[in-house]
Amino acid sequence: MGPLTLYDLSVFINPAADGEEILVGMNALGRLELRQKDRQLLLRPLQE
């Protein structure tokens, strides 16, 4: 995933999670355009 900055999100940080992997919730995904192209998922900020 490339650089992306979203502000004013409700988040939960799981203290039991290890490593550097994260889950992106619907609060964040709802602000993005999701487009599938072949075997790639493209995420772009929604145009306001």
FENQUI-V166185 format. One record per residue. N is the residue number from 1. PHI is phi in whole degrees, -180 to 180 (999 if undefined). Layout:
BEGIN
N,PHI
N,PHI
END
This chain:
BEGIN
1,999
2,-84
3,-67
4,-158
5,-127
6,-124
7,-114
8,58
9,-102
10,-83
11,-132
12,-132
13,-107
14,-80
15,-66
16,-87
17,-72
18,-121
19,82
20,-112
21,-82
22,-131
23,-107
24,-101
25,-86
26,-65
27,-60
28,-81
29,-64
30,-67
31,-99
32,-120
33,-88
34,-109
35,-138
36,-98
37,-133
38,54
39,-103
40,-114
41,-110
42,-98
43,-116
44,-136
45,-61
46,-65
47,-81
48,-89
END
